[in-house]
Amino acid sequence: MLKQFTLGLCSVALIALTISPAQTHEAPIALVIHGGAGTLEKSQMTPARRKSYEAVLTQSLQAGHGILKKGGSSLDAVEASIHILEDSPLFNAGKGAVFTHDGTHELDASIMNGQNLAAGAVAGVKHIQNPISLARAVMEKSPHVLMAGSGAEAFASFLGMPKVEQSYFFTQEKWDLLQEVKREAEQAKPFGTVGAVALDRAGNLAAGTSTGGMTNKRFGRVGDSPIIGAGTYANNKACGVSATGHGEYFIRTAVAHDIFARMAYGNKSLKQAADEVIMGVLKPMGGEGGIIAIDKQGQIETSFNGDGMYRGWVDSKGQLMVKIYRE
Ligand code: ASP
């Protein structure tokens, strides 16, 4: 009887041993998203507003992480997470995009595959509900990397993608913001761009960014979000990055690629590389904003030089976190 009992225990222990290595050696997955730097001032952030931002960020994380958990690709996760943010009126991408000086909407987006450095982007599109998906189509269904304006829209029609009226993007809040910016200044602060970076089980990194740009922008202005190396970059050798902030500065300092390069050629950690660029390069120039990033081990980093950045992540242990200010 006693012998049988001991044997039973032994076999339980053996089973546990054979199961656990497979579990612990499972490659890490990770996801990080942002809903833009230039958050609402803390005094204007009511508990109800905070709740609605947190709810959409959480929904976006769950959508992307659900894909990664099932063994899906980092590209699919990035696209799914960004869709949720584009479809929400709270952020400056898709529905809720900011207004140009002329009272229209011109949207930019980009996506990059860290496995093979394939990339796709669109700039100044006016009738595309989910610009991140058109950027992905540019990457996967054309020989080009960046398509702009009416050409990008013609490509969408060629693919049979549905179009929306400009009125689809309207939100009262962004309209009021345009009036305020026109009264007070030439250009608004960056506000509410969205992005996502993911690492999948196969070890592939992907990054994407989508935006309405800057309120009151003029003359076909394009920011950093659709510029590979500025607003978006992914390379399995080191990291994936999505940026948000005053795009002109991010283009001039090639922020996303600079972070990658400091890691790849300078042996910096992701945190060192990100902080050097955001605090050491951008801030002294007056470039406000931040980045989200993941390295090839699944380490997540968020770095910003203003008061806040809407952001959230699910780390390699499966822990979900959503934050707005420095907290
Ligand atoms: N980076 C975007 C742009 O300059 C704005 C933002 O991040 O909110 O177009």
py3Dmol code that shows the C-alpha trace and the ligand (Angstrom):
import py3Dmol

protein = """\
ATOM      1  CA  MET A   1       0.000   0.000   0.000  1.00  0.00           C
ATOM      2  CA  LEU A   2       2.733   2.385   1.074  1.00  0.00           C
ATOM      3  CA  LYS A   3       4.866   1.330  -1.887  1.00  0.00           C
ATOM      4  CA  GLN A   4       2.019   1.961  -4.277  1.00  0.00           C
ATOM      5  CA  PHE A   5       1.467   5.418  -2.787  1.00  0.00           C
ATOM      6  CA  THR A   6       5.159   6.328  -3.179  1.00  0.00           C
ATOM      7  CA  LEU A   7       5.154   5.093  -6.758  1.00  0.00           C
ATOM      8  CA  GLY A   8       2.098   7.202  -7.415  1.00  0.00           C
ATOM      9  CA  LEU A   9       3.848  10.312  -6.104  1.00  0.00           C
ATOM     10  CA  CYS A  10       6.902   9.515  -8.204  1.00  0.00           C
ATOM     11  CA  SER A  11       4.916   9.316 -11.381  1.00  0.00           C
ATOM     12  CA  VAL A  12       3.193  12.607 -10.593  1.00  0.00           C
ATOM     13  CA  ALA A  13       6.611  14.216 -10.101  1.00  0.00           C
ATOM     14  CA  LEU A  14       7.833  12.751 -13.382  1.00  0.00           C
ATOM     15  CA  ILE A  15       4.861  14.063 -15.297  1.00  0.00           C
ATOM     16  CA  ALA A  16       5.379  17.495 -13.749  1.00  0.00           C
ATOM     17  CA  LEU A  17       9.017  17.447 -14.828  1.00  0.00           C
ATOM     18  CA  THR A  18       8.218  16.528 -18.396  1.00  0.00           C
ATOM     19  CA  ILE A  19       5.513  19.177 -18.705  1.00  0.00           C
ATOM     20  CA  SER A  20       7.302  22.099 -17.142  1.00  0.00           C
ATOM     21  CA  PRO A  21      10.374  22.374 -19.441  1.00  0.00           C
ATOM     22  CA  ALA A  22       8.115  22.796 -22.455  1.00  0.00           C
ATOM     23  CA  GLN A  23       6.253  25.540 -20.619  1.00  0.00           C
ATOM     24  CA  THR A  24       9.274  27.426 -19.341  1.00  0.00           C
ATOM     25  CA  HIS A  25      11.053  27.239 -22.694  1.00  0.00           C
ATOM     26  CA  GLU A  26       8.116  28.640 -24.604  1.00  0.00           C
ATOM     27  CA  ALA A  27       9.424  31.671 -26.474  1.00  0.00           C
ATOM     28  CA  PRO A  28       8.284  34.981 -24.948  1.00  0.00           C
ATOM     29  CA  ILE A  29       5.526  37.101 -26.435  1.00  0.00           C
ATOM     30  CA  ALA A  30       5.011  40.766 -25.608  1.00  0.00           C
ATOM     31  CA  LEU A  31       2.894  43.691 -26.721  1.00  0.00           C
ATOM     32  CA  VAL A  32       3.063  47.440 -26.049  1.00  0.00           C
ATOM     33  CA  ILE A  33       0.761  50.177 -27.348  1.00  0.00           C
ATOM     34  CA  HIS A  34       0.490  53.955 -27.166  1.00  0.00           C
ATOM     35  CA  GLY A  35      -2.342  56.405 -27.657  1.00  0.00           C
ATOM     36  CA  GLY A  36      -0.090  59.399 -28.049  1.00  0.00           C
ATOM     37  CA  ALA A  37       2.010  61.818 -26.092  1.00  0.00           C
ATOM     38  CA  GLY A  38       0.522  65.222 -25.227  1.00  0.00           C
ATOM     39  CA  THR A  39      -2.045  63.823 -22.835  1.00  0.00           C
ATOM     40  CA  LEU A  40      -4.818  65.896 -21.318  1.00  0.00           C
ATOM     41  CA  GLU A  41      -3.630  68.058 -18.448  1.00  0.00           C
ATOM     42  CA  LYS A  42      -4.038  66.167 -15.195  1.00  0.00           C
ATOM     43  CA  SER A  43      -6.530  68.763 -13.926  1.00  0.00           C
ATOM     44  CA  GLN A  44      -8.825  68.019 -16.914  1.00  0.00           C
ATOM     45  CA  MET A  45      -8.628  64.249 -16.503  1.00  0.00           C
ATOM     46  CA  THR A  46     -11.826  63.360 -14.658  1.00  0.00           C
ATOM     47  CA  PRO A  47     -12.186  59.819 -13.262  1.00  0.00           C
ATOM     48  CA  ALA A  48     -14.792  59.088 -15.960  1.00  0.00           C
ATOM     49  CA  ARG A  49     -12.467  60.249 -18.759  1.00  0.00           C
ATOM     50  CA  ARG A  50      -9.590  58.246 -17.339  1.00  0.00           C
ATOM     51  CA  LYS A  51     -11.827  55.189 -17.220  1.00  0.00           C
ATOM     52  CA  SER A  52     -12.778  55.498 -20.882  1.00  0.00           C
ATOM     53  CA  TYR A  53      -9.135  55.874 -21.984  1.00  0.00           C
ATOM     54  CA  GLU A  54      -8.122  52.901 -19.864  1.00  0.00           C
ATOM     55  CA  ALA A  55     -10.984  50.803 -21.224  1.00  0.00           C
ATOM     56  CA  VAL A  56     -10.008  51.336 -24.874  1.00  0.00           C
ATOM     57  CA  LEU A  57      -6.290  50.809 -24.176  1.00  0.00           C
ATOM     58  CA  THR A  58      -7.158  47.546 -22.385  1.00  0.00           C
ATOM     59  CA  GLN A  59      -9.403  46.412 -25.240  1.00  0.00           C
ATOM     60  CA  SER A  60      -6.606  47.135 -27.713  1.00  0.00           C
ATOM     61  CA  LEU A  61      -4.110  45.136 -25.634  1.00  0.00           C
ATOM     62  CA  GLN A  62      -6.516  42.216 -25.338  1.00  0.00           C
ATOM     63  CA  ALA A  63      -7.096  42.146 -29.088  1.00  0.00           C
ATOM     64  CA  GLY A  64      -3.388  42.064 -29.924  1.00  0.00           C
ATOM     65  CA  HIS A  65      -2.360  39.781 -27.099  1.00  0.00           C
ATOM     66  CA  GLY A  66      -5.140  37.301 -27.915  1.00  0.00           C
ATOM     67  CA  ILE A  67      -3.540  36.847 -31.328  1.00  0.00           C
ATOM     68  CA  LEU A  68      -0.012  36.438 -29.931  1.00  0.00           C
ATOM     69  CA  LYS A  69      -1.200  33.912 -27.314  1.00  0.00           C
ATOM     70  CA  LYS A  70      -2.656  31.687 -30.016  1.00  0.00           C
ATOM     71  CA  GLY A  71       0.667  31.728 -31.853  1.00  0.00           C
ATOM     72  CA  GLY A  72      -0.391  34.468 -34.295  1.00  0.00           C
ATOM     73  CA  SER A  73       2.063  36.864 -35.898  1.00  0.00           C
ATOM     74  CA  SER A  74       3.324  40.132 -34.456  1.00  0.00           C
ATOM     75  CA  LEU A  75       2.065  41.889 -37.623  1.00  0.00           C
ATOM     76  CA  ASP A  76      -1.482  40.627 -37.031  1.00  0.00           C
ATOM     77  CA  ALA A  77      -1.265  41.666 -33.374  1.00  0.00           C
ATOM     78  CA  VAL A  78      -0.028  45.175 -34.224  1.00  0.00           C
ATOM     79  CA  GLU A  79      -2.746  45.651 -36.842  1.00  0.00           C
ATOM     80  CA  ALA A  80      -5.513  44.366 -34.519  1.00  0.00           C
ATOM     81  CA  SER A  81      -4.402  46.538 -31.588  1.00  0.00           C
ATOM     82  CA  ILE A  82      -4.184  49.628 -33.796  1.00  0.00           C
ATOM     83  CA  HIS A  83      -7.645  48.962 -35.302  1.00  0.00           C
ATOM     84  CA  ILE A  84      -9.231  49.281 -31.864  1.00  0.00           C
ATOM     85  CA  LEU A  85      -7.453  52.603 -31.287  1.00  0.00           C
ATOM     86  CA  GLU A  86      -8.253  53.885 -34.798  1.00  0.00           C
ATOM     87  CA  ASP A  87     -11.934  53.040 -34.291  1.00  0.00           C
ATOM     88  CA  SER A  88     -12.117  54.946 -31.003  1.00  0.00           C
ATOM     89  CA  PRO A  89     -12.955  58.684 -31.131  1.00  0.00           C
ATOM     90  CA  LEU A  90     -10.649  59.253 -28.139  1.00  0.00           C
ATOM     91  CA  PHE A  91      -7.422  59.107 -30.127  1.00  0.00           C
ATOM     92  CA  ASN A  92      -5.974  61.034 -33.037  1.00  0.00           C
ATOM     93  CA  ALA A  93      -6.095  58.243 -35.613  1.00  0.00           C
ATOM     94  CA  GLY A  94      -8.921  56.915 -37.777  1.00  0.00           C
ATOM     95  CA  LYS A  95     -12.211  58.075 -36.177  1.00  0.00           C
ATOM     96  CA  GLY A  96     -11.260  61.113 -34.088  1.00  0.00           C
ATOM     97  CA  ALA A  97      -8.337  62.225 -36.271  1.00  0.00           C
ATOM     98  CA  VAL A  98      -7.469  65.899 -35.801  1.00  0.00           C
ATOM     99  CA  PHE A  99      -8.398  68.630 -38.318  1.00  0.00           C
ATOM    100  CA  THR A 100      -6.085  70.298 -40.797  1.00  0.00           C
ATOM    101  CA  HIS A 101      -6.073  74.096 -41.120  1.00  0.00           C
ATOM    102  CA  ASP A 102      -8.704  73.754 -43.863  1.00  0.00           C
ATOM    103  CA  GLY A 103     -11.025  71.714 -41.655  1.00  0.00           C
ATOM    104  CA  THR A 104     -10.321  68.390 -43.376  1.00  0.00           C
ATOM    105  CA  HIS A 105      -8.692  65.154 -42.193  1.00  0.00           C
ATOM    106  CA  GLU A 106      -5.454  63.736 -43.672  1.00  0.00           C
ATOM    107  CA  LEU A 107      -4.255  60.495 -42.157  1.00  0.00           C
ATOM    108  CA  ASP A 108      -0.815  58.874 -42.065  1.00  0.00           C
ATOM    109  CA  ALA A 109       0.217  55.346 -41.045  1.00  0.00           C
ATOM    110  CA  SER A 110       3.055  52.860 -41.332  1.00  0.00           C
ATOM    111  CA  ILE A 111       3.913  49.288 -40.409  1.00  0.00           C
ATOM    112  CA  MET A 112       7.143  47.291 -40.447  1.00  0.00           C
ATOM    113  CA  ASN A 113       8.033  43.615 -40.247  1.00  0.00           C
ATOM    114  CA  GLY A 114      11.216  43.074 -38.213  1.00  0.00           C
ATOM    115  CA  GLN A 115      11.824  39.636 -39.725  1.00  0.00           C
ATOM    116  CA  ASN A 116      12.590  40.772 -43.280  1.00  0.00           C
ATOM    117  CA  LEU A 117      12.521  44.593 -42.984  1.00  0.00           C
ATOM    118  CA  ALA A 118       9.469  44.784 -45.215  1.00  0.00           C
ATOM    119  CA  ALA A 119       7.575  48.024 -44.629  1.00  0.00           C
ATOM    120  CA  GLY A 120       4.500  49.868 -45.865  1.00  0.00           C
ATOM    121  CA  ALA A 121       3.127  53.353 -45.303  1.00  0.00           C
ATOM    122  CA  VAL A 122       0.486  55.822 -46.435  1.00  0.00           C
ATOM    123  CA  ALA A 123       0.436  59.600 -46.087  1.00  0.00           C
ATOM    124  CA  GLY A 124      -2.351  62.147 -46.426  1.00  0.00           C
ATOM    125  CA  VAL A 125      -5.226  59.732 -47.056  1.00  0.00           C
ATOM    126  CA  LYS A 126      -8.711  61.167 -46.611  1.00  0.00           C
ATOM    127  CA  HIS A 127     -11.202  58.342 -46.965  1.00  0.00           C
ATOM    128  CA  ILE A 128      -9.579  55.278 -45.390  1.00  0.00           C
ATOM    129  CA  GLN A 129     -11.247  54.023 -42.220  1.00  0.00           C
ATOM    130  CA  ASN A 130      -8.221  52.058 -40.999  1.00  0.00           C
ATOM    131  CA  PRO A 131      -5.043  53.516 -42.522  1.00  0.00           C
ATOM    132  CA  ILE A 132      -2.877  50.893 -40.768  1.00  0.00           C
ATOM    133  CA  SER A 133      -4.480  48.213 -42.964  1.00  0.00           C
ATOM    134  CA  LEU A 134      -3.774  50.191 -46.131  1.00  0.00           C
ATOM    135  CA  ALA A 135      -0.159  50.614 -44.963  1.00  0.00           C
ATOM    136  CA  ARG A 136       0.023  46.848 -44.521  1.00  0.00           C
ATOM    137  CA  ALA A 137      -1.417  46.347 -48.005  1.00  0.00           C
ATOM    138  CA  VAL A 138       1.263  48.653 -49.444  1.00  0.00           C
ATOM    139  CA  MET A 139       3.837  46.402 -47.755  1.00  0.00           C
ATOM    140  CA  GLU A 140       2.319  43.082 -48.777  1.00  0.00           C
ATOM    141  CA  LYS A 141       0.545  43.775 -52.058  1.00  0.00           C
ATOM    142  CA  SER A 142       2.764  46.310 -53.825  1.00  0.00           C
ATOM    143  CA  PRO A 143       6.471  46.707 -54.589  1.00  0.00           C
ATOM    144  CA  HIS A 144       6.455  50.126 -52.864  1.00  0.00           C
ATOM    145  CA  VAL A 145       6.960  51.331 -49.306  1.00  0.00           C
ATOM    146  CA  LEU A 146       5.163  54.708 -49.161  1.00  0.00           C
ATOM    147  CA  MET A 147       2.083  55.854 -51.081  1.00  0.00           C
ATOM    148  CA  ALA A 148       0.585  59.322 -50.683  1.00  0.00           C
ATOM    149  CA  GLY A 149      -2.750  61.081 -51.148  1.00  0.00           C
ATOM    150  CA  SER A 150      -4.947  60.253 -54.122  1.00  0.00           C
ATOM    151  CA  GLY A 151      -2.528  57.560 -55.346  1.00  0.00           C
ATOM    152  CA  ALA A 152      -2.813  55.687 -52.056  1.00  0.00           C
ATOM    153  CA  GLU A 153      -6.603  56.019 -52.246  1.00  0.00           C
ATOM    154  CA  ALA A 154      -6.616  54.671 -55.807  1.00  0.00           C
ATOM    155  CA  PHE A 155      -4.596  51.690 -54.575  1.00  0.00           C
ATOM    156  CA  ALA A 156      -7.226  51.122 -51.852  1.00  0.00           C
ATOM    157  CA  SER A 157      -9.983  51.178 -54.518  1.00  0.00           C
ATOM    158  CA  PHE A 158      -7.961  48.782 -56.672  1.00  0.00           C
ATOM    159  CA  LEU A 159      -7.872  46.377 -53.698  1.00  0.00           C
ATOM    160  CA  GLY A 160     -11.601  46.841 -53.078  1.00  0.00           C
ATOM    161  CA  MET A 161     -11.111  48.459 -49.675  1.00  0.00           C
ATOM    162  CA  PRO A 162     -14.175  50.358 -48.457  1.00  0.00           C
ATOM    163  CA  LYS A 163     -14.003  54.178 -48.343  1.00  0.00           C
ATOM    164  CA  VAL A 164     -15.587  56.497 -45.808  1.00  0.00           C
ATOM    165  CA  GLU A 165     -16.737  60.110 -46.089  1.00  0.00           C
ATOM    166  CA  GLN A 166     -14.630  62.765 -44.353  1.00  0.00           C
ATOM    167  CA  SER A 167     -17.544  63.265 -41.945  1.00  0.00           C
ATOM    168  CA  TYR A 168     -16.807  59.793 -40.525  1.00  0.00           C
ATOM    169  CA  PHE A 169     -13.703  61.231 -38.817  1.00  0.00           C
ATOM    170  CA  PHE A 170     -15.537  64.182 -37.207  1.00  0.00           C
ATOM    171  CA  THR A 171     -15.505  64.616 -33.436  1.00  0.00           C
ATOM    172  CA  GLN A 172     -16.640  67.797 -31.679  1.00  0.00           C
ATOM    173  CA  GLU A 173     -13.607  67.704 -29.382  1.00  0.00           C
ATOM    174  CA  LYS A 174     -11.116  67.819 -32.265  1.00  0.00           C
ATOM    175  CA  TRP A 175     -13.151  70.532 -34.015  1.00  0.00           C
ATOM    176  CA  ASP A 176     -13.042  72.664 -30.861  1.00  0.00           C
ATOM    177  CA  LEU A 177      -9.312  71.979 -30.622  1.00  0.00           C
ATOM    178  CA  LEU A 178      -8.794  73.355 -34.135  1.00  0.00           C
ATOM    179  CA  GLN A 179     -10.662  76.561 -33.251  1.00  0.00           C
ATOM    180  CA  GLU A 180      -8.579  76.921 -30.101  1.00  0.00           C
ATOM    181  CA  VAL A 181      -5.292  76.338 -31.903  1.00  0.00           C
ATOM    182  CA  LYS A 182      -6.241  78.793 -34.654  1.00  0.00           C
ATOM    183  CA  ARG A 183      -6.993  81.420 -32.015  1.00  0.00           C
ATOM    184  CA  GLU A 184      -3.865  80.862 -29.987  1.00  0.00           C
ATOM    185  CA  ALA A 185      -0.996  79.500 -32.035  1.00  0.00           C
ATOM    186  CA  GLU A 186       0.234  78.392 -35.416  1.00  0.00           C
ATOM    187  CA  GLN A 187       0.486  74.677 -34.634  1.00  0.00           C
ATOM    188  CA  ALA A 188      -0.915  72.460 -31.900  1.00  0.00           C
ATOM    189  CA  LYS A 189       0.899  70.144 -29.609  1.00  0.00           C
ATOM    190  CA  PRO A 190       1.032  66.529 -30.766  1.00  0.00           C
ATOM    191  CA  PHE A 191      -2.024  64.742 -29.486  1.00  0.00           C
ATOM    192  CA  GLY A 192      -3.255  61.165 -29.468  1.00  0.00           C
ATOM    193  CA  THR A 193      -1.412  59.369 -32.276  1.00  0.00           C
ATOM    194  CA  VAL A 194      -1.568  55.593 -31.804  1.00  0.00           C
ATOM    195  CA  GLY A 195       0.956  52.801 -32.187  1.00  0.00           C
ATOM    196  CA  ALA A 196       1.789  49.212 -31.305  1.00  0.00           C
ATOM    197  CA  VAL A 197       4.853  46.985 -31.130  1.00  0.00           C
ATOM    198  CA  ALA A 198       4.706  43.205 -30.727  1.00  0.00           C
ATOM    199  CA  LEU A 199       6.980  40.184 -30.370  1.00  0.00           C
ATOM    200  CA  ASP A 200       5.487  36.854 -31.417  1.00  0.00           C
ATOM    201  CA  ARG A 201       6.373  33.264 -30.460  1.00  0.00           C
ATOM    202  CA  ALA A 202       8.450  32.883 -33.613  1.00  0.00           C
ATOM    203  CA  GLY A 203      10.700  35.700 -32.360  1.00  0.00           C
ATOM    204  CA  ASN A 204       9.484  38.216 -34.932  1.00  0.00           C
ATOM    205  CA  LEU A 205       9.073  41.862 -34.016  1.00  0.00           C
ATOM    206  CA  ALA A 206       6.627  44.215 -35.744  1.00  0.00           C
ATOM    207  CA  ALA A 207       5.763  47.866 -35.210  1.00  0.00           C
ATOM    208  CA  GLY A 208       3.037  50.176 -36.510  1.00  0.00           C
ATOM    209  CA  THR A 209       1.867  53.769 -36.077  1.00  0.00           C
ATOM    210  CA  SER A 210      -1.288  55.620 -37.198  1.00  0.00           C
ATOM    211  CA  THR A 211      -2.254  59.284 -36.887  1.00  0.00           C
ATOM    212  CA  GLY A 212      -4.260  62.251 -38.047  1.00  0.00           C
ATOM    213  CA  GLY A 213      -1.052  64.291 -37.690  1.00  0.00           C
ATOM    214  CA  MET A 214      -0.940  67.707 -36.043  1.00  0.00           C
ATOM    215  CA  THR A 215      -4.002  69.919 -35.581  1.00  0.00           C
ATOM    216  CA  ASN A 216      -3.977  72.912 -37.958  1.00  0.00           C
ATOM    217  CA  LYS A 217      -1.386  71.353 -40.313  1.00  0.00           C
ATOM    218  CA  ARG A 218      -1.203  72.951 -43.781  1.00  0.00           C
ATOM    219  CA  PHE A 219      -0.029  72.430 -47.352  1.00  0.00           C
ATOM    220  CA  GLY A 220       0.056  68.616 -47.288  1.00  0.00           C
ATOM    221  CA  ARG A 221       2.270  68.473 -44.206  1.00  0.00           C
ATOM    222  CA  VAL A 222       3.362  64.914 -43.383  1.00  0.00           C
ATOM    223  CA  GLY A 223       4.783  63.993 -39.987  1.00  0.00           C
ATOM    224  CA  ASP A 224       6.995  61.184 -38.761  1.00  0.00           C
ATOM    225  CA  SER A 225       4.291  58.518 -38.362  1.00  0.00           C
ATOM    226  CA  PRO A 226       4.438  57.217 -41.958  1.00  0.00           C
ATOM    227  CA  ILE A 227       8.206  57.637 -42.206  1.00  0.00           C
ATOM    228  CA  ILE A 228      10.052  54.351 -41.696  1.00  0.00           C
ATOM    229  CA  GLY A 229      12.981  55.009 -39.369  1.00  0.00           C
ATOM    230  CA  ALA A 230      11.383  58.113 -37.847  1.00  0.00           C
ATOM    231  CA  GLY A 231       7.962  57.130 -36.458  1.00  0.00           C
ATOM    232  CA  THR A 232       8.186  53.368 -36.946  1.00  0.00           C
ATOM    233  CA  TYR A 233      10.978  50.810 -37.136  1.00  0.00           C
ATOM    234  CA  ALA A 234      11.344  47.070 -36.508  1.00  0.00           C
ATOM    235  CA  ASN A 235      14.315  44.799 -36.949  1.00  0.00           C
ATOM    236  CA  ASN A 236      14.569  41.372 -35.291  1.00  0.00           C
ATOM    237  CA  LYS A 237      18.279  42.059 -34.698  1.00  0.00           C
ATOM    238  CA  ALA A 238      17.434  44.498 -31.890  1.00  0.00           C
ATOM    239  CA  CYS A 239      13.981  46.014 -31.390  1.00  0.00           C
ATOM    240  CA  GLY A 240      10.688  47.379 -32.672  1.00  0.00           C
ATOM    241  CA  VAL A 241       9.737  51.023 -32.042  1.00  0.00           C
ATOM    242  CA  SER A 242       6.654  53.233 -32.522  1.00  0.00           C
ATOM    243  CA  ALA A 243       6.873  56.950 -31.791  1.00  0.00           C
ATOM    244  CA  THR A 244       4.560  59.816 -30.968  1.00  0.00           C
ATOM    245  CA  GLY A 245       5.337  63.483 -30.651  1.00  0.00           C
ATOM    246  CA  HIS A 246       6.186  66.581 -32.636  1.00  0.00           C
ATOM    247  CA  GLY A 247       6.869  64.832 -35.934  1.00  0.00           C
ATOM    248  CA  GLU A 248       9.236  67.367 -37.469  1.00  0.00           C
ATOM    249  CA  TYR A 249      11.785  66.652 -34.714  1.00  0.00           C
ATOM    250  CA  PHE A 250      11.283  62.894 -34.987  1.00  0.00           C
ATOM    251  CA  ILE A 251      12.000  62.997 -38.720  1.00  0.00           C
ATOM    252  CA  ARG A 252      15.110  65.154 -38.327  1.00  0.00           C
ATOM    253  CA  THR A 253      16.552  62.830 -35.689  1.00  0.00           C
ATOM    254  CA  ALA A 254      15.332  59.553 -37.239  1.00  0.00           C
ATOM    255  CA  VAL A 255      14.183  58.560 -33.761  1.00  0.00           C
ATOM    256  CA  ALA A 256      13.013  54.972 -34.269  1.00  0.00           C
ATOM    257  CA  HIS A 257      16.063  53.970 -36.305  1.00  0.00           C
ATOM    258  CA  ASP A 258      18.430  55.809 -33.976  1.00  0.00           C
ATOM    259  CA  ILE A 259      17.173  53.704 -31.055  1.00  0.00           C
ATOM    260  CA  PHE A 260      17.673  50.558 -33.127  1.00  0.00           C
ATOM    261  CA  ALA A 261      21.173  51.661 -34.210  1.00  0.00           C
ATOM    262  CA  ARG A 262      22.343  52.445 -30.673  1.00  0.00           C
ATOM    263  CA  MET A 263      21.397  48.885 -29.713  1.00  0.00           C
ATOM    264  CA  ALA A 264      22.674  47.127 -32.837  1.00  0.00           C
ATOM    265  CA  TYR A 265      25.968  48.984 -33.276  1.00  0.00           C
ATOM    266  CA  GLY A 266      26.543  50.521 -29.851  1.00  0.00           C
ATOM    267  CA  ASN A 267      25.563  47.563 -27.661  1.00  0.00           C
ATOM    268  CA  LYS A 268      23.178  49.698 -25.661  1.00  0.00           C
ATOM    269  CA  SER A 269      20.237  48.168 -23.808  1.00  0.00           C
ATOM    270  CA  LEU A 270      16.773  49.147 -25.058  1.00  0.00           C
ATOM    271  CA  LYS A 271      16.260  51.380 -22.037  1.00  0.00           C
ATOM    272  CA  GLN A 272      19.605  53.156 -22.505  1.00  0.00           C
ATOM    273  CA  ALA A 273      19.037  53.627 -26.232  1.00  0.00           C
ATOM    274  CA  ALA A 274      15.473  54.931 -25.790  1.00  0.00           C
ATOM    275  CA  ASP A 275      16.339  57.319 -22.959  1.00  0.00           C
ATOM    276  CA  GLU A 276      19.401  58.657 -24.792  1.00  0.00           C
ATOM    277  CA  VAL A 277      17.308  59.531 -27.834  1.00  0.00           C
ATOM    278  CA  ILE A 278      14.174  60.837 -26.083  1.00  0.00           C
ATOM    279  CA  MET A 279      15.917  62.698 -23.255  1.00  0.00           C
ATOM    280  CA  GLY A 280      19.383  63.338 -24.691  1.00  0.00           C
ATOM    281  CA  VAL A 281      18.692  64.125 -28.353  1.00  0.00           C
ATOM    282  CA  LEU A 282      15.057  65.210 -28.699  1.00  0.00           C
ATOM    283  CA  LYS A 283      14.541  67.132 -25.495  1.00  0.00           C
ATOM    284  CA  PRO A 284      17.445  69.583 -25.912  1.00  0.00           C
ATOM    285  CA  MET A 285      16.161  70.367 -29.428  1.00  0.00           C
ATOM    286  CA  GLY A 286      12.679  71.075 -28.050  1.00  0.00           C
ATOM    287  CA  GLY A 287      11.140  67.933 -29.530  1.00  0.00           C
ATOM    288  CA  GLU A 288       8.344  66.757 -27.287  1.00  0.00           C
ATOM    289  CA  GLY A 289       7.101  63.176 -27.346  1.00  0.00           C
ATOM    290  CA  GLY A 290       7.984  59.594 -26.656  1.00  0.00           C
ATOM    291  CA  ILE A 291       8.263  56.028 -27.877  1.00  0.00           C
ATOM    292  CA  ILE A 292       7.173  52.515 -27.066  1.00  0.00           C
ATOM    293  CA  ALA A 293       9.487  49.612 -27.885  1.00  0.00           C
ATOM    294  CA  ILE A 294      10.218  45.910 -27.380  1.00  0.00           C
ATOM    295  CA  ASP A 295      13.603  44.232 -27.730  1.00  0.00           C
ATOM    296  CA  LYS A 296      14.200  40.780 -29.156  1.00  0.00           C
ATOM    297  CA  GLN A 297      14.071  39.208 -25.673  1.00  0.00           C
ATOM    298  CA  GLY A 298      10.618  40.663 -25.050  1.00  0.00           C
ATOM    299  CA  GLN A 299      11.748  43.488 -22.774  1.00  0.00           C
ATOM    300  CA  ILE A 300       9.277  46.380 -22.976  1.00  0.00           C
ATOM    301  CA  GLU A 301      10.241  50.050 -22.780  1.00  0.00           C
ATOM    302  CA  THR A 302       8.247  53.271 -22.793  1.00  0.00           C
ATOM    303  CA  SER A 303      10.069  56.598 -22.704  1.00  0.00           C
ATOM    304  CA  PHE A 304       8.684  60.145 -23.032  1.00  0.00           C
ATOM    305  CA  ASN A 305       9.857  63.628 -22.178  1.00  0.00           C
ATOM    306  CA  GLY A 306       6.512  65.364 -21.514  1.00  0.00           C
ATOM    307  CA  ASP A 307       3.959  64.999 -18.735  1.00  0.00           C
ATOM    308  CA  GLY A 308       2.336  61.847 -20.007  1.00  0.00           C
ATOM    309  CA  MET A 309       1.723  59.340 -22.768  1.00  0.00           C
ATOM    310  CA  TYR A 310      -1.325  57.080 -23.089  1.00  0.00           C
ATOM    311  CA  ARG A 311       0.235  53.627 -23.008  1.00  0.00           C
ATOM    312  CA  GLY A 312      -0.158  50.023 -22.003  1.00  0.00           C
ATOM    313  CA  TRP A 313       1.483  46.659 -22.346  1.00  0.00           C
ATOM    314  CA  VAL A 314       1.253  42.938 -21.725  1.00  0.00           C
ATOM    315  CA  ASP A 315       4.694  41.691 -20.718  1.00  0.00           C
ATOM    316  CA  SER A 316       6.244  38.276 -21.283  1.00  0.00           C
ATOM    317  CA  LYS A 317       4.723  37.053 -17.995  1.00  0.00           C
ATOM    318  CA  GLY A 318       1.262  37.996 -19.209  1.00  0.00           C
ATOM    319  CA  GLN A 319       0.920  41.025 -16.887  1.00  0.00           C
ATOM    320  CA  LEU A 320      -1.302  43.751 -18.336  1.00  0.00           C
ATOM    321  CA  MET A 321      -0.661  47.379 -17.414  1.00  0.00           C
ATOM    322  CA  VAL A 322      -2.220  50.662 -18.562  1.00  0.00           C
ATOM    323  CA  LYS A 323      -0.782  54.101 -17.700  1.00  0.00           C
ATOM    324  CA  ILE A 324      -1.263  57.751 -18.634  1.00  0.00           C
ATOM    325  CA  TYR A 325       1.039  59.996 -16.574  1.00  0.00           C
ATOM    326  CA  ARG A 326       4.360  59.404 -14.802  1.00  0.00           C
ATOM    327  CA  GLU A 327       2.951  57.112 -12.141  1.00  0.00           C
TER     328      GLU A 327
END
"""
ligand_1 = """\
9
LIG
N 3.863 62.344 -34.561
C 2.615 62.823 -35.078
C 2.895 63.807 -36.190
O 3.787 64.632 -36.054
C 1.765 63.497 -34.049
C 1.575 62.741 -32.758
O 2.375 61.895 -32.398
O 0.566 63.010 -32.066
O 2.188 63.817 -37.155
"""
view = py3Dmol.view(width=600, height=400)
view.addModel(protein, "pdb")
view.setStyle({"model": 0}, {"cartoon": {"style": "trace"}})
view.addModel(ligand_1, "xyz")
view.setStyle({"model": 1}, {"stick": {}})
view.zoomTo()
view.show()
